[in-house]
Amino acid sequence: MFNLFGGAVLAYLVGSGLATNASAVGRGLVRAVRKAVAGNLHDGGVEALAALAVPVAMSYAAMSALVAEVVSGAANLAGDALEGATVALPGRDAA
């Protein structure tokens, strides 16, 4: 049952990512064609190259946000652990 649910979740995530990237690339290519038809071939070419680079930029931004969040969470956990380690240990005479 868990394998079926995990597969469904993975398929949903892959499908939504594919749809998002395809939409971003499609939007950029439509703008590139519109500029090329208007006679501005240089800007149309730049727009087409930018449209193909959008998925890379979106992936980079998402991964950098994830890494920053993980590092922040680890720093918070380590800070709490280090705070607890500063408690003075009892002396030898206490036993």
PDB file of N, CA, C and O in Angstrom, chain B, residues numbered from 101:
ATOM      1  N   MET B 101       0.828  -1.197   0.000  1.00  0.00           N
ATOM      2  CA  MET B 101       0.000   0.000   0.000  1.00  0.00           C
ATOM      3  C   MET B 101       0.873   1.262   0.000  1.00  0.00           C
ATOM      4  O   MET B 101       0.598   2.225  -0.716  1.00  0.00           O
ATOM      5  N   PHE B 102       1.933   1.232   0.823  1.00  0.00           N
ATOM      6  CA  PHE B 102       2.810   2.399   0.892  1.00  0.00           C
ATOM      7  C   PHE B 102       3.524   2.625  -0.436  1.00  0.00           C
ATOM      8  O   PHE B 102       3.711   3.769  -0.852  1.00  0.00           O
ATOM      9  N   ASN B 103       3.923   1.549  -1.102  1.00  0.00           N
ATOM     10  CA  ASN B 103       4.591   1.691  -2.399  1.00  0.00           C
ATOM     11  C   ASN B 103       3.659   2.321  -3.429  1.00  0.00           C
ATOM     12  O   ASN B 103       4.093   3.141  -4.237  1.00  0.00           O
ATOM     13  N   LEU B 104       2.392   1.947  -3.406  1.00  0.00           N
ATOM     14  CA  LEU B 104       1.418   2.522  -4.334  1.00  0.00           C
ATOM     15  C   LEU B 104       1.223   4.009  -4.053  1.00  0.00           C
ATOM     16  O   LEU B 104       1.195   4.823  -4.976  1.00  0.00           O
ATOM     17  N   PHE B 105       1.089   4.357  -2.780  1.00  0.00           N
ATOM     18  CA  PHE B 105       0.903   5.760  -2.409  1.00  0.00           C
ATOM     19  C   PHE B 105       2.146   6.579  -2.744  1.00  0.00           C
ATOM     20  O   PHE B 105       2.042   7.692  -3.259  1.00  0.00           O
ATOM     21  N   GLY B 106       3.321   6.025  -2.450  1.00  0.00           N
ATOM     22  CA  GLY B 106       4.564   6.728  -2.759  1.00  0.00           C
ATOM     23  C   GLY B 106       4.736   6.939  -4.250  1.00  0.00           C
ATOM     24  O   GLY B 106       5.195   7.996  -4.683  1.00  0.00           O
ATOM     25  N   GLY B 107       4.366   5.928  -5.044  1.00  0.00           N
ATOM     26  CA  GLY B 107       4.445   6.067  -6.499  1.00  0.00           C
ATOM     27  C   GLY B 107       3.489   7.129  -7.017  1.00  0.00           C
ATOM     28  O   GLY B 107       3.824   7.878  -7.935  1.00  0.00           O
ATOM     29  N   ALA B 108       2.296   7.195  -6.429  1.00  0.00           N
ATOM     30  CA  ALA B 108       1.319   8.205  -6.847  1.00  0.00           C
ATOM     31  C   ALA B 108       1.807   9.607  -6.507  1.00  0.00           C
ATOM     32  O   ALA B 108       1.645  10.534  -7.301  1.00  0.00           O
ATOM     33  N   VAL B 109       2.399   9.763  -5.338  1.00  0.00           N
ATOM     34  CA  VAL B 109       2.925  11.072  -4.930  1.00  0.00           C
ATOM     35  C   VAL B 109       4.075  11.486  -5.841  1.00  0.00           C
ATOM     36  O   VAL B 109       4.155  12.637  -6.270  1.00  0.00           O
ATOM     37  N   LEU B 110       4.967  10.538  -6.134  1.00  0.00           N
ATOM     38  CA  LEU B 110       6.086  10.839  -7.018  1.00  0.00           C
ATOM     39  C   LEU B 110       5.603  11.220  -8.412  1.00  0.00           C
ATOM     40  O   LEU B 110       6.116  12.164  -9.012  1.00  0.00           O
ATOM     41  N   ALA B 111       4.622  10.491  -8.927  1.00  0.00           N
ATOM     42  CA  ALA B 111       4.076  10.821 -10.245  1.00  0.00           C
ATOM     43  C   ALA B 111       3.424  12.202 -10.246  1.00  0.00           C
ATOM     44  O   ALA B 111       3.541  12.939 -11.225  1.00  0.00           O
ATOM     45  N   TYR B 112       2.741  12.556  -9.162  1.00  0.00           N
ATOM     46  CA  TYR B 112       2.118  13.875  -9.068  1.00  0.00           C
ATOM     47  C   TYR B 112       3.183  14.972  -9.071  1.00  0.00           C
ATOM     48  O   TYR B 112       3.048  15.976  -9.770  1.00  0.00           O
ATOM     49  N   LEU B 113       4.253  14.770  -8.275  1.00  0.00           N
ATOM     50  CA  LEU B 113       5.304  15.786  -8.213  1.00  0.00           C
ATOM     51  C   LEU B 113       6.012  15.939  -9.543  1.00  0.00           C
ATOM     52  O   LEU B 113       6.296  17.059  -9.968  1.00  0.00           O
ATOM     53  N   VAL B 114       6.301  14.829 -10.205  1.00  0.00           N
ATOM     54  CA  VAL B 114       6.957  14.903 -11.514  1.00  0.00           C
ATOM     55  C   VAL B 114       6.038  15.576 -12.525  1.00  0.00           C
ATOM     56  O   VAL B 114       6.480  16.412 -13.312  1.00  0.00           O
ATOM     57  N   GLY B 115       4.756  15.209 -12.502  1.00  0.00           N
ATOM     58  CA  GLY B 115       3.803  15.809 -13.438  1.00  0.00           C
ATOM     59  C   GLY B 115       3.628  17.294 -13.225  1.00  0.00           C
ATOM     60  O   GLY B 115       3.555  18.059 -14.186  1.00  0.00           O
ATOM     61  N   SER B 116       3.560  17.712 -11.963  1.00  0.00           N
ATOM     62  CA  SER B 116       3.382  19.147 -11.702  1.00  0.00           C
ATOM     63  C   SER B 116       4.641  19.928 -12.074  1.00  0.00           C
ATOM     64  O   SER B 116       4.547  21.047 -12.580  1.00  0.00           O
ATOM     65  N   GLY B 117       5.810  19.352 -11.830  1.00  0.00           N
ATOM     66  CA  GLY B 117       7.057  20.018 -12.224  1.00  0.00           C
ATOM     67  C   GLY B 117       7.181  20.119 -13.730  1.00  0.00           C
ATOM     68  O   GLY B 117       7.620  21.139 -14.261  1.00  0.00           O
ATOM     69  N   LEU B 118       6.790  19.051 -14.416  1.00  0.00           N
ATOM     70  CA  LEU B 118       6.838  19.061 -15.878  1.00  0.00           C
ATOM     71  C   LEU B 118       5.868  20.096 -16.442  1.00  0.00           C
ATOM     72  O   LEU B 118       6.198  20.808 -17.391  1.00  0.00           O
ATOM     73  N   ALA B 119       4.681  20.180 -15.862  1.00  0.00           N
ATOM     74  CA  ALA B 119       3.702  21.164 -16.335  1.00  0.00           C
ATOM     75  C   ALA B 119       4.189  22.590 -16.079  1.00  0.00           C
ATOM     76  O   ALA B 119       4.008  23.471 -16.920  1.00  0.00           O
ATOM     77  N   THR B 120       4.799  22.812 -14.932  1.00  0.00           N
ATOM     78  CA  THR B 120       5.303  24.148 -14.606  1.00  0.00           C
ATOM     79  C   THR B 120       6.417  24.555 -15.559  1.00  0.00           C
ATOM     80  O   THR B 120       6.418  25.668 -16.084  1.00  0.00           O
ATOM     81  N   ASN B 121       7.364  23.649 -15.779  1.00  0.00           N
ATOM     82  CA  ASN B 121       8.470  23.972 -16.680  1.00  0.00           C
ATOM     83  C   ASN B 121       7.996  24.148 -18.116  1.00  0.00           C
ATOM     84  O   ASN B 121       8.463  25.046 -18.818  1.00  0.00           O
ATOM     85  N   ALA B 122       7.077  23.301 -18.557  1.00  0.00           N
ATOM     86  CA  ALA B 122       6.566  23.425 -19.924  1.00  0.00           C
ATOM     87  C   ALA B 122       5.814  24.746 -20.106  1.00  0.00           C
ATOM     88  O   ALA B 122       5.902  25.378 -21.159  1.00  0.00           O
ATOM     89  N   SER B 123       5.082  25.150 -19.083  1.00  0.00           N
ATOM     90  CA  SER B 123       4.362  26.430 -19.171  1.00  0.00           C
ATOM     91  C   SER B 123       5.322  27.610 -19.245  1.00  0.00           C
ATOM     92  O   SER B 123       5.116  28.540 -20.024  1.00  0.00           O
ATOM     93  N   ALA B 124       6.371  27.566 -18.431  1.00  0.00           N
ATOM     94  CA  ALA B 124       7.340  28.666 -18.443  1.00  0.00           C
ATOM     95  C   ALA B 124       8.070  28.736 -19.782  1.00  0.00           C
ATOM     96  O   ALA B 124       8.256  29.820 -20.334  1.00  0.00           O
ATOM     97  N   VAL B 125       8.484  27.583 -20.302  1.00  0.00           N
ATOM     98  CA  VAL B 125       9.173  27.567 -21.598  1.00  0.00           C
ATOM     99  C   VAL B 125       8.229  27.991 -22.708  1.00  0.00           C
ATOM    100  O   VAL B 125       8.613  28.770 -23.580  1.00  0.00           O
ATOM    101  N   GLY B 126       7.012  27.498 -22.690  1.00  0.00           N
ATOM    102  CA  GLY B 126       6.029  27.865 -23.716  1.00  0.00           C
ATOM    103  C   GLY B 126       5.732  29.350 -23.726  1.00  0.00           C
ATOM    104  O   GLY B 126       5.626  29.965 -24.787  1.00  0.00           O
ATOM    105  N   ARG B 127       5.598  29.923 -22.543  1.00  0.00           N
ATOM    106  CA  ARG B 127       5.331  31.365 -22.455  1.00  0.00           C
ATOM    107  C   ARG B 127       6.487  32.160 -23.060  1.00  0.00           C
ATOM    108  O   ARG B 127       6.268  33.115 -23.805  1.00  0.00           O
ATOM    109  N   GLY B 128       7.720  31.759 -22.737  1.00  0.00           N
ATOM    110  CA  GLY B 128       8.887  32.455 -23.278  1.00  0.00           C
ATOM    111  C   GLY B 128       8.999  32.292 -24.786  1.00  0.00           C
ATOM    112  O   GLY B 128       9.360  33.238 -25.487  1.00  0.00           O
ATOM    113  N   LEU B 129       8.693  31.095 -25.293  1.00  0.00           N
ATOM    114  CA  LEU B 129       8.764  30.889 -26.736  1.00  0.00           C
ATOM    115  C   LEU B 129       7.694  31.673 -27.481  1.00  0.00           C
ATOM    116  O   LEU B 129       7.937  32.162 -28.584  1.00  0.00           O
ATOM    117  N   VAL B 130       6.521  31.796 -26.889  1.00  0.00           N
ATOM    118  CA  VAL B 130       5.468  32.604 -27.518  1.00  0.00           C
ATOM    119  C   VAL B 130       5.889  34.066 -27.579  1.00  0.00           C
ATOM    120  O   VAL B 130       5.663  34.738 -28.585  1.00  0.00           O
ATOM    121  N   ARG B 131       6.494  34.554 -26.515  1.00  0.00           N
ATOM    122  CA  ARG B 131       6.982  35.939 -26.539  1.00  0.00           C
ATOM    123  C   ARG B 131       8.089  36.108 -27.571  1.00  0.00           C
ATOM    124  O   ARG B 131       8.172  37.144 -28.231  1.00  0.00           O
ATOM    125  N   ALA B 132       8.950  35.082 -27.715  1.00  0.00           N
ATOM    126  CA  ALA B 132      10.030  35.153 -28.710  1.00  0.00           C
ATOM    127  C   ALA B 132       9.465  35.195 -30.119  1.00  0.00           C
ATOM    128  O   ALA B 132       9.936  35.969 -30.952  1.00  0.00           O
ATOM    129  N   VAL B 133       8.466  34.377 -30.395  1.00  0.00           N
ATOM    130  CA  VAL B 133       7.848  34.373 -31.727  1.00  0.00           C
ATOM    131  C   VAL B 133       7.166  35.704 -31.994  1.00  0.00           C
ATOM    132  O   VAL B 133       7.240  36.232 -33.103  1.00  0.00           O
ATOM    133  N   ARG B 134       6.506  36.247 -30.984  1.00  0.00           N
ATOM    134  CA  ARG B 134       5.826  37.537 -31.156  1.00  0.00           C
ATOM    135  C   ARG B 134       6.824  38.647 -31.489  1.00  0.00           C
ATOM    136  O   ARG B 134       6.544  39.500 -32.332  1.00  0.00           O
ATOM    137  N   LYS B 135       7.988  38.640 -30.831  1.00  0.00           N
ATOM    138  CA  LYS B 135       9.005  39.651 -31.127  1.00  0.00           C
ATOM    139  C   LYS B 135       9.618  39.431 -32.507  1.00  0.00           C
ATOM    140  O   LYS B 135       9.910  40.391 -33.220  1.00  0.00           O
ATOM    141  N   ALA B 136       9.813  38.166 -32.884  1.00  0.00           N
ATOM    142  CA  ALA B 136      10.386  37.875 -34.198  1.00  0.00           C
ATOM    143  C   ALA B 136       9.431  38.276 -35.309  1.00  0.00           C
ATOM    144  O   ALA B 136       9.862  38.792 -36.341  1.00  0.00           O
ATOM    145  N   VAL B 137       8.147  38.047 -35.113  1.00  0.00           N
ATOM    146  CA  VAL B 137       7.150  38.435 -36.121  1.00  0.00           C
ATOM    147  C   VAL B 137       7.069  39.949 -36.238  1.00  0.00           C
ATOM    148  O   VAL B 137       6.806  40.480 -37.317  1.00  0.00           O
ATOM    149  N   ALA B 138       7.294  40.638 -35.133  1.00  0.00           N
ATOM    150  CA  ALA B 138       7.266  42.101 -35.153  1.00  0.00           C
ATOM    151  C   ALA B 138       8.500  42.673 -35.832  1.00  0.00           C
ATOM    152  O   ALA B 138       8.575  43.879 -36.063  1.00  0.00           O
ATOM    153  N   GLY B 139       9.479  41.813 -36.159  1.00  0.00           N
ATOM    154  CA  GLY B 139      10.641  42.282 -36.889  1.00  0.00           C
ATOM    155  C   GLY B 139      11.881  42.443 -36.038  1.00  0.00           C
ATOM    156  O   GLY B 139      12.939  42.797 -36.559  1.00  0.00           O
ATOM    157  N   ASN B 140      11.786  42.199 -34.771  1.00  0.00           N
ATOM    158  CA  ASN B 140      12.923  42.348 -33.879  1.00  0.00           C
ATOM    159  C   ASN B 140      13.536  40.963 -33.643  1.00  0.00           C
ATOM    160  O   ASN B 140      13.277  40.326 -32.622  1.00  0.00           O
ATOM    161  N   LEU B 141      14.351  40.509 -34.598  1.00  0.00           N
ATOM    162  CA  LEU B 141      14.885  39.153 -34.541  1.00  0.00           C
ATOM    163  C   LEU B 141      15.906  38.978 -33.414  1.00  0.00           C
ATOM    164  O   LEU B 141      15.977  37.908 -32.810  1.00  0.00           O
ATOM    165  N   HIS B 142      16.678  39.990 -33.133  1.00  0.00           N
ATOM    166  CA  HIS B 142      17.672  39.882 -32.064  1.00  0.00           C
ATOM    167  C   HIS B 142      17.002  39.643 -30.719  1.00  0.00           C
ATOM    168  O   HIS B 142      17.366  38.718 -29.992  1.00  0.00           O
ATOM    169  N   ASP B 143      16.020  40.480 -30.389  1.00  0.00           N
ATOM    170  CA  ASP B 143      15.313  40.306 -29.115  1.00  0.00           C
ATOM    171  C   ASP B 143      14.532  38.997 -29.087  1.00  0.00           C
ATOM    172  O   ASP B 143      14.391  38.382 -28.030  1.00  0.00           O
ATOM    173  N   GLY B 144      14.027  38.571 -30.234  1.00  0.00           N
ATOM    174  CA  GLY B 144      13.328  37.287 -30.305  1.00  0.00           C
ATOM    175  C   GLY B 144      14.253  36.123 -30.002  1.00  0.00           C
ATOM    176  O   GLY B 144      13.867  35.185 -29.305  1.00  0.00           O
ATOM    177  N   GLY B 145      15.482  36.177 -30.525  1.00  0.00           N
ATOM    178  CA  GLY B 145      16.463  35.134 -30.241  1.00  0.00           C
ATOM    179  C   GLY B 145      16.879  35.113 -28.789  1.00  0.00           C
ATOM    180  O   GLY B 145      17.028  34.048 -28.189  1.00  0.00           O
ATOM    181  N   VAL B 146      17.066  36.296 -28.224  1.00  0.00           N
ATOM    182  CA  VAL B 146      17.424  36.391 -26.809  1.00  0.00           C
ATOM    183  C   VAL B 146      16.291  35.839 -25.952  1.00  0.00           C
ATOM    184  O   VAL B 146      16.525  35.133 -24.971  1.00  0.00           O
ATOM    185  N   GLU B 147      15.081  36.165 -26.331  1.00  0.00           N
ATOM    186  CA  GLU B 147      13.912  35.676 -25.589  1.00  0.00           C
ATOM    187  C   GLU B 147      13.793  34.160 -25.678  1.00  0.00           C
ATOM    188  O   GLU B 147      13.422  33.508 -24.702  1.00  0.00           O
ATOM    189  N   ALA B 148      14.105  33.597 -26.842  1.00  0.00           N
ATOM    190  CA  ALA B 148      14.042  32.135 -27.008  1.00  0.00           C
ATOM    191  C   ALA B 148      15.103  31.451 -26.149  1.00  0.00           C
ATOM    192  O   ALA B 148      14.822  30.436 -25.511  1.00  0.00           O
ATOM    193  N   LEU B 149      16.314  31.996 -26.128  1.00  0.00           N
ATOM    194  CA  LEU B 149      17.352  31.417 -25.277  1.00  0.00           C
ATOM    195  C   LEU B 149      17.005  31.542 -23.799  1.00  0.00           C
ATOM    196  O   LEU B 149      17.267  30.629 -23.016  1.00  0.00           O
ATOM    197  N   ALA B 150      16.425  32.655 -23.427  1.00  0.00           N
ATOM    198  CA  ALA B 150      16.016  32.839 -22.036  1.00  0.00           C
ATOM    199  C   ALA B 150      14.904  31.863 -21.662  1.00  0.00           C
ATOM    200  O   ALA B 150      14.866  31.365 -20.537  1.00  0.00           O
ATOM    201  N   ALA B 151      13.999  31.589 -22.601  1.00  0.00           N
ATOM    202  CA  ALA B 151      12.917  30.647 -22.331  1.00  0.00           C
ATOM    203  C   ALA B 151      13.457  29.255 -22.060  1.00  0.00           C
ATOM    204  O   ALA B 151      12.904  28.522 -21.241  1.00  0.00           O
ATOM    205  N   LEU B 152      14.529  28.887 -22.739  1.00  0.00           N
ATOM    206  CA  LEU B 152      15.107  27.569 -22.517  1.00  0.00           C
ATOM    207  C   LEU B 152      15.906  27.510 -21.212  1.00  0.00           C
ATOM    208  O   LEU B 152      16.112  26.427 -20.664  1.00  0.00           O
ATOM    209  N   ALA B 153      16.350  28.651 -20.717  1.00  0.00           N
ATOM    210  CA  ALA B 153      17.118  28.688 -19.475  1.00  0.00           C
ATOM    211  C   ALA B 153      16.230  28.806 -18.241  1.00  0.00           C
ATOM    212  O   ALA B 153      16.716  28.637 -17.122  1.00  0.00           O
ATOM    213  N   VAL B 154      14.950  29.090 -18.413  1.00  0.00           N
ATOM    214  CA  VAL B 154      14.054  29.288 -17.276  1.00  0.00           C
ATOM    215  C   VAL B 154      13.973  28.054 -16.371  1.00  0.00           C
ATOM    216  O   VAL B 154      14.055  28.214 -15.153  1.00  0.00           O
ATOM    217  N   PRO B 155      13.818  26.838 -16.893  1.00  0.00           N
ATOM    218  CA  PRO B 155      13.748  25.692 -15.968  1.00  0.00           C
ATOM    219  C   PRO B 155      15.013  25.521 -15.129  1.00  0.00           C
ATOM    220  O   PRO B 155      14.932  25.119 -13.969  1.00  0.00           O
ATOM    221  N   VAL B 156      16.159  25.816 -15.692  1.00  0.00           N
ATOM    222  CA  VAL B 156      17.408  25.715 -14.935  1.00  0.00           C
ATOM    223  C   VAL B 156      17.419  26.745 -13.812  1.00  0.00           C
ATOM    224  O   VAL B 156      17.797  26.431 -12.684  1.00  0.00           O
ATOM    225  N   ALA B 157      17.012  27.953 -14.112  1.00  0.00           N
ATOM    226  CA  ALA B 157      16.993  29.011 -13.104  1.00  0.00           C
ATOM    227  C   ALA B 157      15.985  28.706 -12.003  1.00  0.00           C
ATOM    228  O   ALA B 157      16.267  28.934 -10.827  1.00  0.00           O
ATOM    229  N   MET B 158      14.812  28.194 -12.372  1.00  0.00           N
ATOM    230  CA  MET B 158      13.810  27.848 -11.369  1.00  0.00           C
ATOM    231  C   MET B 158      14.300  26.706 -10.485  1.00  0.00           C
ATOM    232  O   MET B 158      14.088  26.736  -9.272  1.00  0.00           O
ATOM    233  N   SER B 159      14.944  25.713 -11.060  1.00  0.00           N
ATOM    234  CA  SER B 159      15.473  24.594 -10.281  1.00  0.00           C
ATOM    235  C   SER B 159      16.570  25.075  -9.337  1.00  0.00           C
ATOM    236  O   SER B 159      16.620  24.657  -8.180  1.00  0.00           O
ATOM    237  N   TYR B 160      17.442  25.941  -9.818  1.00  0.00           N
ATOM    238  CA  TYR B 160      18.516  26.482  -8.983  1.00  0.00           C
ATOM    239  C   TYR B 160      17.941  27.268  -7.808  1.00  0.00           C
ATOM    240  O   TYR B 160      18.410  27.124  -6.679  1.00  0.00           O
ATOM    241  N   ALA B 161      16.938  28.090  -8.063  1.00  0.00           N
ATOM    242  CA  ALA B 161      16.336  28.887  -6.995  1.00  0.00           C
ATOM    243  C   ALA B 161      15.663  27.991  -5.954  1.00  0.00           C
ATOM    244  O   ALA B 161      15.773  28.237  -4.752  1.00  0.00           O
ATOM    245  N   ALA B 162      14.969  26.953  -6.419  1.00  0.00           N
ATOM    246  CA  ALA B 162      14.301  26.051  -5.483  1.00  0.00           C
ATOM    247  C   ALA B 162      15.312  25.266  -4.654  1.00  0.00           C
ATOM    248  O   ALA B 162      15.126  25.093  -3.450  1.00  0.00           O
ATOM    249  N   MET B 163      16.368  24.796  -5.283  1.00  0.00           N
ATOM    250  CA  MET B 163      17.378  24.029  -4.548  1.00  0.00           C
ATOM    251  C   MET B 163      18.142  24.914  -3.563  1.00  0.00           C
ATOM    252  O   MET B 163      18.454  24.473  -2.456  1.00  0.00           O
ATOM    253  N   SER B 164      18.443  26.142  -3.944  1.00  0.00           N
ATOM    254  CA  SER B 164      19.164  27.023  -3.019  1.00  0.00           C
ATOM    255  C   SER B 164      18.281  27.387  -1.827  1.00  0.00           C
ATOM    256  O   SER B 164      18.782  27.511  -0.709  1.00  0.00           O
ATOM    257  N   ALA B 165      16.978  27.561  -2.045  1.00  0.00           N
ATOM    258  CA  ALA B 165      16.067  27.828  -0.930  1.00  0.00           C
ATOM    259  C   ALA B 165      15.980  26.619  -0.005  1.00  0.00           C
ATOM    260  O   ALA B 165      15.942  26.770   1.216  1.00  0.00           O
ATOM    261  N   LEU B 166      15.950  25.413  -0.590  1.00  0.00           N
ATOM    262  CA  LEU B 166      15.904  24.198   0.218  1.00  0.00           C
ATOM    263  C   LEU B 166      17.170  24.053   1.052  1.00  0.00           C
ATOM    264  O   LEU B 166      17.091  23.757   2.244  1.00  0.00           O
ATOM    265  N   VAL B 167      18.328  24.256   0.449  1.00  0.00           N
ATOM    266  CA  VAL B 167      19.588  24.131   1.176  1.00  0.00           C
ATOM    267  C   VAL B 167      19.664  25.176   2.288  1.00  0.00           C
ATOM    268  O   VAL B 167      20.103  24.868   3.396  1.00  0.00           O
ATOM    269  N   ALA B 168      19.248  26.394   2.006  1.00  0.00           N
ATOM    270  CA  ALA B 168      19.274  27.449   3.027  1.00  0.00           C
ATOM    271  C   ALA B 168      18.353  27.092   4.193  1.00  0.00           C
ATOM    272  O   ALA B 168      18.694  27.343   5.349  1.00  0.00           O
ATOM    273  N   GLU B 169      17.203  26.516   3.902  1.00  0.00           N
ATOM    274  CA  GLU B 169      16.271  26.141   4.964  1.00  0.00           C
ATOM    275  C   GLU B 169      16.821  24.983   5.798  1.00  0.00           C
ATOM    276  O   GLU B 169      16.668  24.970   7.019  1.00  0.00           O
ATOM    277  N   VAL B 170      17.456  24.017   5.145  1.00  0.00           N
ATOM    278  CA  VAL B 170      18.039  22.890   5.875  1.00  0.00           C
ATOM    279  C   VAL B 170      19.187  23.371   6.761  1.00  0.00           C
ATOM    280  O   VAL B 170      19.299  22.950   7.913  1.00  0.00           O
ATOM    281  N   VAL B 171      20.028  24.240   6.240  1.00  0.00           N
ATOM    282  CA  VAL B 171      21.144  24.757   7.032  1.00  0.00           C
ATOM    283  C   VAL B 171      20.625  25.576   8.215  1.00  0.00           C
ATOM    284  O   VAL B 171      21.178  25.494   9.312  1.00  0.00           O
ATOM    285  N   SER B 172      19.585  26.349   8.004  1.00  0.00           N
ATOM    286  CA  SER B 172      19.004  27.135   9.084  1.00  0.00           C
ATOM    287  C   SER B 172      18.424  26.227  10.172  1.00  0.00           C
ATOM    288  O   SER B 172      18.620  26.471  11.362  1.00  0.00           O
ATOM    289  N   GLY B 173      17.709  25.180   9.750  1.00  0.00           N
ATOM    290  CA  GLY B 173      17.160  24.239  10.721  1.00  0.00           C
ATOM    291  C   GLY B 173      18.246  23.509  11.484  1.00  0.00           C
ATOM    292  O   GLY B 173      18.122  23.307  12.692  1.00  0.00           O
ATOM    293  N   ALA B 174      19.316  23.107  10.798  1.00  0.00           N
ATOM    294  CA  ALA B 174      20.426  22.430  11.467  1.00  0.00           C
ATOM    295  C   ALA B 174      21.118  23.368  12.443  1.00  0.00           C
ATOM    296  O   ALA B 174      21.524  22.944  13.525  1.00  0.00           O
ATOM    297  N   ALA B 175      21.256  24.636  12.076  1.00  0.00           N
ATOM    298  CA  ALA B 175      21.880  25.605  12.980  1.00  0.00           C
ATOM    299  C   ALA B 175      21.027  25.806  14.231  1.00  0.00           C
ATOM    300  O   ALA B 175      21.560  25.927  15.334  1.00  0.00           O
ATOM    301  N   ASN B 176      19.709  25.843  14.064  1.00  0.00           N
ATOM    302  CA  ASN B 176      18.823  25.981  15.226  1.00  0.00           C
ATOM    303  C   ASN B 176      18.929  24.768  16.136  1.00  0.00           C
ATOM    304  O   ASN B 176      18.991  24.912  17.357  1.00  0.00           O
ATOM    305  N   LEU B 177      18.951  23.570  15.549  1.00  0.00           N
ATOM    306  CA  LEU B 177      19.080  22.356  16.361  1.00  0.00           C
ATOM    307  C   LEU B 177      20.434  22.300  17.052  1.00  0.00           C
ATOM    308  O   LEU B 177      20.511  21.943  18.227  1.00  0.00           O
ATOM    309  N   ALA B 178      21.483  22.640  16.356  1.00  0.00           N
ATOM    310  CA  ALA B 178      22.812  22.609  16.944  1.00  0.00           C
ATOM    311  C   ALA B 178      22.928  23.654  18.041  1.00  0.00           C
ATOM    312  O   ALA B 178      23.580  23.420  19.058  1.00  0.00           O
ATOM    313  N   GLY B 179      22.305  24.793  17.842  1.00  0.00           N
ATOM    314  CA  GLY B 179      22.340  25.827  18.878  1.00  0.00           C
ATOM    315  C   GLY B 179      21.686  25.349  20.156  1.00  0.00           C
ATOM    316  O   GLY B 179      22.205  25.608  21.242  1.00  0.00           O
ATOM    317  N   ASP B 180      20.544  24.647  20.057  1.00  0.00           N
ATOM    318  CA  ASP B 180      19.876  24.116  21.236  1.00  0.00           C
ATOM    319  C   ASP B 180      20.732  23.046  21.909  1.00  0.00           C
ATOM    320  O   ASP B 180      20.812  22.992  23.136  1.00  0.00           O
ATOM    321  N   ALA B 181      21.368  22.200  21.112  1.00  0.00           N
ATOM    322  CA  ALA B 181      22.203  21.154  21.683  1.00  0.00           C
ATOM    323  C   ALA B 181      23.423  21.747  22.368  1.00  0.00           C
ATOM    324  O   ALA B 181      23.820  21.281  23.436  1.00  0.00           O
ATOM    325  N   LEU B 182      24.013  22.749  21.779  1.00  0.00           N
ATOM    326  CA  LEU B 182      25.189  23.378  22.382  1.00  0.00           C
ATOM    327  C   LEU B 182      24.826  24.147  23.645  1.00  0.00           C
ATOM    328  O   LEU B 182      25.638  24.249  24.564  1.00  0.00           O
ATOM    329  N   GLU B 183      23.612  24.688  23.698  1.00  0.00           N
ATOM    330  CA  GLU B 183      23.163  25.384  24.890  1.00  0.00           C
ATOM    331  C   GLU B 183      23.065  24.419  26.055  1.00  0.00           C
ATOM    332  O   GLU B 183      23.440  24.751  27.180  1.00  0.00           O
ATOM    333  N   GLY B 184      22.559  23.218  25.782  1.00  0.00           N
ATOM    334  CA  GLY B 184      22.445  22.217  26.833  1.00  0.00           C
ATOM    335  C   GLY B 184      23.795  21.703  27.284  1.00  0.00           C
ATOM    336  O   GLY B 184      23.923  21.245  28.420  1.00  0.00           O
ATOM    337  N   ALA B 185      24.800  21.761  26.440  1.00  0.00           N
ATOM    338  CA  ALA B 185      26.125  21.255  26.789  1.00  0.00           C
ATOM    339  C   ALA B 185      26.894  22.219  27.676  1.00  0.00           C
ATOM    340  O   ALA B 185      27.944  21.854  28.204  1.00  0.00           O
ATOM    341  N   THR B 186      26.406  23.426  27.854  1.00  0.00           N
ATOM    342  CA  THR B 186      27.136  24.395  28.672  1.00  0.00           C
ATOM    343  C   THR B 186      26.766  24.307  30.145  1.00  0.00           C
ATOM    344  O   THR B 186      27.261  25.095  30.952  1.00  0.00           O
ATOM    345  N   VAL B 187      25.903  23.361  30.510  1.00  0.00           N
ATOM    346  CA  VAL B 187      25.529  23.203  31.928  1.00  0.00           C
ATOM    347  C   VAL B 187      26.736  22.643  32.675  1.00  0.00           C
ATOM    348  O   VAL B 187      27.402  21.720  32.206  1.00  0.00           O
ATOM    349  N   ALA B 188      26.993  23.194  33.794  1.00  0.00           N
ATOM    350  CA  ALA B 188      28.172  22.756  34.568  1.00  0.00           C
ATOM    351  C   ALA B 188      27.976  21.339  35.080  1.00  0.00           C
ATOM    352  O   ALA B 188      26.894  20.987  35.551  1.00  0.00           O
ATOM    353  N   LEU B 189      29.002  20.540  34.991  1.00  0.00           N
ATOM    354  CA  LEU B 189      28.965  19.178  35.498  1.00  0.00           C
ATOM    355  C   LEU B 189      29.172  19.199  37.011  1.00  0.00           C
ATOM    356  O   LEU B 189      29.881  20.056  37.538  1.00  0.00           O
ATOM    357  N   PRO B 190      28.546  18.247  37.702  1.00  0.00           N
ATOM    358  CA  PRO B 190      28.726  18.211  39.170  1.00  0.00           C
ATOM    359  C   PRO B 190      30.174  17.843  39.513  1.00  0.00           C
ATOM    360  O   PRO B 190      30.856  17.161  38.748  1.00  0.00           O
ATOM    361  N   GLY B 191      30.614  18.304  40.659  1.00  0.00           N
ATOM    362  CA  GLY B 191      31.983  18.033  41.094  1.00  0.00           C
ATOM    363  C   GLY B 191      32.160  16.584  41.522  1.00  0.00           C
ATOM    364  O   GLY B 191      31.180  15.848  41.637  1.00  0.00           O
ATOM    365  N   ARG B 192      33.394  16.168  41.758  1.00  0.00           N
ATOM    366  CA  ARG B 192      33.692  14.790  42.168  1.00  0.00           C
ATOM    367  C   ARG B 192      33.160  14.527  43.578  1.00  0.00           C
ATOM    368  O   ARG B 192      32.836  13.389  43.918  1.00  0.00           O
ATOM    369  N   ASP B 193      33.074  15.535  44.366  1.00  0.00           N
ATOM    370  CA  ASP B 193      32.634  15.339  45.749  1.00  0.00           C
ATOM    371  C   ASP B 193      31.139  15.124  45.860  1.00  0.00           C
ATOM    372  O   ASP B 193      30.665  14.685  46.907  1.00  0.00           O
ATOM    373  N   ALA B 194      30.373  15.422  44.805  1.00  0.00           N
ATOM    374  CA  ALA B 194      28.922  15.277  44.860  1.00  0.00           C
ATOM    375  C   ALA B 194      28.507  13.823  44.926  1.00  0.00           C
ATOM    376  O   ALA B 194      27.416  13.537  45.420  1.00  0.00           O
ATOM    377  N   ALA B 195      29.298  12.908  44.465  1.00  0.00           N
ATOM    378  CA  ALA B 195      28.945  11.484  44.466  1.00  0.00           C
ATOM    379  C   ALA B 195      29.206  10.948  45.809  1.00  0.00           C
ATOM    380  O   ALA B 195      28.985   9.762  46.054  1.00  0.00           O
TER     381      ALA B 195
END
